[in-house]
Amino acid sequence: MKRTIAALMFGLATAASVPTLASEQARCGTVPKEKWLTSETVKARMAEQGYEVRAIKAERGCFEVKATDKNGARVEIYVNPETGAPLQPDARDDRS
C-alpha cells in the first residue's frame, strides 16, 4: 500500500512538472547560441525602454534580466535571445 501511494505521488509530481518545462520551452524557444544577441546588446535595448539593468544571465534558453523600472521597482524580465523582445515581466517591489 505504501509503495502504491509513493508511486502515485511520484507520478503526480512528474506530471505536474511537464507543463512547466513545456511552457518555458514555448516562451523562450530553442534558438541556437550562435544566433543569440550579446548581453551588451540586450542591456542597451532594455535601457532604451527605460530600465536600469543590474544583471543579465542566460536562463533556460532566455536572457534573464534583473533591472529597476522607471518607478524604481525591481523587475525580473525574460528576454528572447534572438530578438531582444521582453517576454515576461515579473515586478517585485523590494523598496519596503
KAMONOR-V100638 format. One record per backbone hydrogen bond with DSSP energy under -1.0 kcal/mol. CO is the residue of the C=O (numbers start at 0). NH is the residue of the N-H. If there is no record, write none. Layout:
co=CO nh=NH
co=CO nh=NH
This chain:
co=0 nh=4
co=1 nh=5
co=2 nh=6
co=3 nh=7
co=4 nh=8
co=5 nh=9
co=6 nh=10
co=7 nh=11
co=8 nh=12
co=9 nh=13
co=10 nh=14
co=11 nh=15
co=12 nh=16
co=13 nh=17
co=16 nh=20
co=17 nh=21
co=18 nh=22
co=19 nh=23
co=20 nh=24
co=21 nh=25
co=22 nh=26
co=23 nh=27
co=24 nh=28
co=31 nh=34
co=32 nh=35
co=37 nh=41
co=38 nh=42
co=39 nh=43
co=40 nh=44
co=41 nh=45
co=42 nh=46
co=43 nh=47
co=45 nh=50
co=46 nh=49
co=51 nh=67
co=54 nh=65
co=56 nh=63
co=58 nh=61
co=61 nh=58
co=62 nh=78
co=63 nh=56
co=64 nh=76
co=65 nh=53
co=65 nh=54
co=66 nh=74
co=67 nh=51
co=68 nh=71
co=72 nh=68
co=73 nh=91
co=74 nh=66
co=75 nh=89
co=76 nh=64
co=77 nh=86
co=78 nh=62
co=79 nh=83
co=80 nh=36
co=84 nh=79
